[in-house]
Amino acid sequence: MVAATGIACLVFGSIILIGQSISTIDFSLAQKLGLQERDEVTEPLFRELELNTARWDLFVLWTLPAAGALMLVDHAWWPYLALVAGGVHVDTAGREMAKILGLRAFGVKTGSTRDARTFLFVMVLMSLIGLWCVGMACAALG
């Protein structure tokens, strides 16, 4: 179970981290790749929030793939990093969902309906993986 969780954390975490790296380095490329919403369906305020979020994410989202790698090699520190990574990902997903839903409630253009569905799916998945990591870490430490 730890190995399967490690693979999931490594793969999902790396995809998110790479996507946010692209967004930070070249936001217009991230838009072309579908990693960020297009200019014509968003407002400048939203795009600036997304760029700043991507920058911050580089500082914290490395924890999930790192925890996954430690799980795969059965390193003694994996539960501690998984606990941190899980908490970070649950918090990040929750705050991002709250931000988007709040902006949309006030009429801020945050992308198409399809963009919103994809975003919410990824955030729910991120929070579930985060909760799973916290649970695995607590079980290993308990």
C-alpha positions as CSV (number, residue, x, y, z in Angstrom):
1,M,0.0,0.0,0.0
2,V,2.9,2.4,0.8
3,A,4.5,1.7,-2.6
4,A,1.3,2.4,-4.5
5,T,0.7,5.6,-2.5
6,G,4.3,6.6,-3.2
7,I,3.8,6.1,-7.0
8,A,0.6,8.1,-6.9
9,C,2.2,10.9,-4.9
10,L,5.3,11.0,-7.1
11,V,3.3,11.0,-10.4
12,F,0.5,13.4,-9.4
13,G,2.8,15.7,-7.4
14,S,5.3,15.9,-10.2
15,I,2.6,16.7,-12.8
16,I,1.3,19.6,-10.6
17,L,4.8,20.8,-9.8
18,I,5.8,20.7,-13.5
19,G,2.6,22.5,-14.5
20,Q,3.2,25.3,-11.9
21,S,6.8,25.6,-13.0
22,I,5.7,26.1,-16.6
23,S,3.1,28.7,-15.4
24,T,5.8,30.5,-13.5
25,I,8.4,30.5,-16.2
26,D,6.1,31.2,-19.2
27,F,2.5,31.9,-18.4
28,S,1.4,32.3,-22.0
29,L,2.9,28.8,-22.8
30,A,0.9,27.4,-19.8
31,Q,-2.2,28.9,-21.3
32,K,-1.4,27.4,-24.7
33,L,-0.9,24.0,-23.1
34,G,-4.2,24.3,-21.2
35,L,-2.6,24.6,-17.8
36,Q,-3.9,28.1,-17.3
37,E,-7.1,29.7,-18.4
38,R,-7.1,31.8,-21.6
39,D,-7.0,35.6,-21.6
40,E,-10.3,35.9,-23.4
41,V,-12.3,34.1,-20.7
42,T,-10.5,35.6,-17.7
43,E,-9.9,39.0,-16.2
44,P,-6.4,40.5,-15.5
45,L,-7.0,40.3,-11.7
46,F,-7.6,36.5,-12.0
47,R,-4.5,36.0,-14.2
48,E,-2.3,37.9,-11.7
49,L,-3.7,35.8,-8.8
50,E,-3.0,32.6,-10.8
51,L,0.6,33.7,-11.6
52,N,1.3,34.6,-8.0
53,T,-0.2,31.3,-6.8
54,A,2.0,29.4,-9.2
55,R,5.1,31.1,-7.8
56,W,4.1,30.3,-4.3
57,D,3.2,26.7,-5.2
58,L,6.8,26.1,-6.3
59,F,7.8,26.8,-2.7
60,V,5.5,24.2,-1.2
61,L,4.2,21.7,-3.6
62,W,7.6,19.8,-4.0
63,T,6.7,18.1,-0.8
64,L,4.3,15.6,-2.4
65,P,6.6,14.1,-5.0
66,A,9.4,14.1,-2.4
67,A,7.2,12.2,0.1
68,G,6.3,9.8,-2.7
69,A,10.0,9.2,-3.5
70,L,10.7,8.6,0.2
71,M,7.8,6.1,0.4
72,L,9.2,4.2,-2.6
73,V,12.6,3.7,-1.0
74,D,11.0,3.1,2.5
75,H,13.0,5.9,4.0
76,A,12.3,6.4,7.8
77,W,11.3,10.1,7.2
78,W,8.5,9.4,4.7
79,P,5.7,9.6,7.3
80,Y,6.9,13.0,8.4
81,L,7.1,14.4,4.9
82,A,3.9,12.8,3.9
83,L,2.2,14.4,6.9
84,V,3.5,17.8,5.8
85,A,2.7,17.2,2.1
86,G,-0.8,16.0,2.9
87,G,-1.5,19.0,5.0
88,V,-0.1,21.4,2.4
89,H,-2.1,19.8,-0.4
90,V,-5.4,19.8,1.5
91,D,-4.9,23.4,2.5
92,T,-3.9,24.5,-1.0
93,A,-6.8,22.7,-2.6
94,G,-9.3,24.1,-0.2
95,R,-8.1,27.7,-0.4
96,E,-7.9,27.5,-4.2
97,M,-11.5,26.3,-4.4
98,A,-12.7,29.0,-2.0
99,K,-10.8,31.6,-4.0
100,I,-12.3,30.5,-7.4
101,L,-15.8,30.1,-6.1
102,G,-15.7,33.5,-4.3
103,L,-14.4,35.3,-7.4
104,R,-17.0,33.6,-9.6
105,A,-19.8,34.6,-7.1
106,F,-18.8,38.2,-7.5
107,G,-18.8,38.0,-11.3
108,V,-15.1,37.8,-11.9
109,K,-14.3,35.9,-15.1
110,T,-12.2,32.9,-14.1
111,G,-12.4,30.8,-17.2
112,S,-15.0,28.8,-19.0
113,T,-17.4,26.3,-17.4
114,R,-15.2,23.5,-18.7
115,D,-12.1,25.2,-17.1
116,A,-14.0,25.5,-13.8
117,R,-15.0,21.8,-13.8
118,T,-11.5,20.7,-14.6
119,F,-10.1,22.9,-11.9
120,L,-12.5,21.7,-9.3
121,F,-11.8,18.0,-10.2
122,V,-8.1,18.5,-9.8
123,M,-8.5,20.3,-6.5
124,V,-10.8,17.6,-5.1
125,L,-8.3,15.0,-6.3
126,M,-5.5,17.0,-4.7
127,S,-7.4,17.2,-1.4
128,L,-8.2,13.5,-1.4
129,I,-4.5,12.6,-2.1
130,G,-3.5,14.9,0.7
131,L,-6.0,13.4,3.1
132,W,-4.8,9.9,2.1
133,C,-1.2,10.9,2.8
134,V,-2.1,12.3,6.2
135,G,-3.9,9.1,7.0
136,M,-1.0,6.9,5.9
137,A,1.5,9.0,7.8
138,C,-0.6,8.9,11.0
139,A,-1.0,5.1,10.7
140,A,2.8,4.7,10.2
141,L,3.6,7.0,13.1
142,G,0.8,5.7,15.4
